[in-house]
Every structure is written in C-alpha cells, then in structure tokens.
Amino acid sequence: MTARQEILPTLDPIAFAGALLLAPLLVAALFFWVLLVPVFAVPFGAVPYLVFGTPVLLWIVTRYPLNLGTFAMGGFLAYVLFILCFAIWQFAQPDRNREMLELYALFGIPFSAAWCAAFARIYRSFHQPVTRSPGQSGQASERTKS
C-alpha cells in the first residue's frame, strides 16, 4: 500500500450512499428549532445537493483526507455553481422570478456547507478501511519490485 493510499480514503459506496442521504436529515434534525428552516431546506435543496453535490463529493472523497472544512468548502463551491446555472436559466426566461433565485442563494449557501461537512462526518464513521488479505505483506511487494 502506498503512502497516498494510507492517508486518503478509498471510495466505500455503501458508506457514500448512506452519508449522502443522511447528511441533510442530520442537519435538519439538529437545527430544526431555528424556525423550522432546516426542515424546509431539505426538499428545496435536495435536487441541487444530489445533482451538483454528489459529483463534487465523489471527487473530494477520493482525493482529500476526511476533513470537515474541505468538504464544507466543496459543498459551498458546488452550490455556487448551482446558483450560477440557476441564474443563467432564470435570466433566459421571459418571466423572471428573482425571489426564487434570492431564496436559493440566501438559504442554500450555508446549508450546502453544513450538509457536506455532515457528509464528511458521517462518511468517516461509516467508512470501512481497506485491509490487506492475510497472505500479503510488505516484504512480498518489495521482492516483486526488484
């Protein structure tokens, strides 16, 4: 196993799917007392989170350590990309609805960072590291190199 593989996690699809689905629900459950805003954020933010957040999370989970700040920044950037795409789509419409764009931008940005940070925390707890089979050892791989 290389040093990079020891530092960075491998993709665990079960842990990824579980963390992806549970992260918004966990944030909503922890902060529902704030005028029920997180509860309403789940249905409004589900599509941007899944469409824009999933590819970013897939990319981050295999390239960076499971750090909450890194994942929060990735979620923030994915949501900014969604806001830009949504704004372009809104400006192409003849009847522009600026309120919806403002609503998504105002409430979505903090929740995107919180959801992706919660994803990292849940993924870290669900992730099962890849272990070597009993027959493998570091000495065997050294012999094959020479």
PEGI-V358582 format. One record per pair of residues at least 4 apart in sequence whose C-alpha atoms are under 7 Angstrom apart, sorted by sequence separation. I is the first residue (numbers start at 1). GAP is how many residues later the second one is. If there is no record, write none. Layout:
i & gap
I & GAP
I & GAP
//
This chain:
i & gap
1 & 4
2 & 4
3 & 4
4 & 4
5 & 4
12 & 4
13 & 4
14 & 4
15 & 4
16 & 4
17 & 4
18 & 4
19 & 4
22 & 4
23 & 4
24 & 4
25 & 4
26 & 4
27 & 4
28 & 4
32 & 4
36 & 4
37 & 4
38 & 4
40 & 4
41 & 4
42 & 4
45 & 4
46 & 4
47 & 4
48 & 4
49 & 4
50 & 4
52 & 4
53 & 4
54 & 4
55 & 4
56 & 4
57 & 4
58 & 4
59 & 4
60 & 4
67 & 4
68 & 4
69 & 4
70 & 4
71 & 4
72 & 4
73 & 4
74 & 4
75 & 4
76 & 4
77 & 4
78 & 4
79 & 4
80 & 4
81 & 4
82 & 4
83 & 4
84 & 4
85 & 4
86 & 4
87 & 4
88 & 4
89 & 4
98 & 4
99 & 4
100 & 4
101 & 4
102 & 4
103 & 4
104 & 4
105 & 4
107 & 4
108 & 4
109 & 4
110 & 4
111 & 4
112 & 4
113 & 4
114 & 4
115 & 4
116 & 4
117 & 4
118 & 4
119 & 4
120 & 4
121 & 4
122 & 4
123 & 4
132 & 4
136 & 4
137 & 4
138 & 4
139 & 4
140 & 4
141 & 4
142 & 4
1 & 5
32 & 5
48 & 5
49 & 5
91 & 5
32 & 6
90 & 6
31 & 7
32 & 7
90 & 7
28 & 10
28 & 11
87 & 14
24 & 18
56 & 18
53 & 22
56 & 22
83 & 22
53 & 25
52 & 26
52 & 27
52 & 30
79 & 30
76 & 33
79 & 33
48 & 34
76 & 36
75 & 37
76 & 37
75 & 38
73 & 40
72 & 41
75 & 41
72 & 42
72 & 44
71 & 45
72 & 45
71 & 46
69 & 48
68 & 49
71 & 49
11 & 50
11 & 51
9 & 52
10 & 52
68 & 52
9 & 53
67 & 53
68 & 53
8 & 54
66 & 54
8 & 55
8 & 56
9 & 56
8 & 57
7 & 58
66 & 58
45 & 63
27 & 88
24 & 91
23 & 92
23 & 95
23 & 96
20 & 99
19 & 100
19 & 103
19 & 104
16 & 107
15 & 108
15 & 111
15 & 112
12 & 115
//
